[in-house]
Amino acid sequence: MAIPANTIPETPLELWQTEWCPSSRRVRQRLTELGLAFLAHQVVVDPDARSELREATGTSTIPVLVAGEQTIAGEEGILAYLDSSFAEPSEAAAQRERADKARRKELEEACPKLATATP
């Protein structure tokens, strides 16, 4: 049974991630869509230097979500966990749309040719 939208989980959610990782970005977006607060741990780029991540989660790959006693590694597993554990609030679609517009604007600013090629 999914926890109702905008309900604070009993245990804090911790996301081990990086800002440059597309999988981490998609997980952060889904957490935001679901209205869930989480603590983000920034992970170093070099996988060999991720001792803190390995000690906390048992893995050196990202993203990793720690939810109480559960540790879920990888985008697909995390998204499946979130979707089965938390109900989607009515504002989720609007949040997705705003995020898509912001991402498109950022891409268009970074690559002006993209702005003229997309509707």
HELIX and SHEET records of a PDB file:
HELIX    1   1 PRO A   22  GLU A   33  1                                  12    
HELIX    2   2 PRO A   47  ALA A   49  5                                   3    
HELIX    3   3 SER A   51  THR A   57  1                                   7    
HELIX    4   4 GLU A   75  SER A   85  1                                  11    
HELIX    5   5 ALA A   92  ALA A  110  1                                  19    
HELIX    6   6 PRO A  112  ALA A  117  1                                   6    
SHEET    1   A 4 PHE A  38  GLN A  42  0                                        
SHEET    2   A 4 LEU A  13  GLN A  17  1                                        
SHEET    3   A 4 VAL A  64  ALA A  67 -1                                        
SHEET    4   A 4 GLN A  70  ALA A  73 -1                                        
END                                                                             
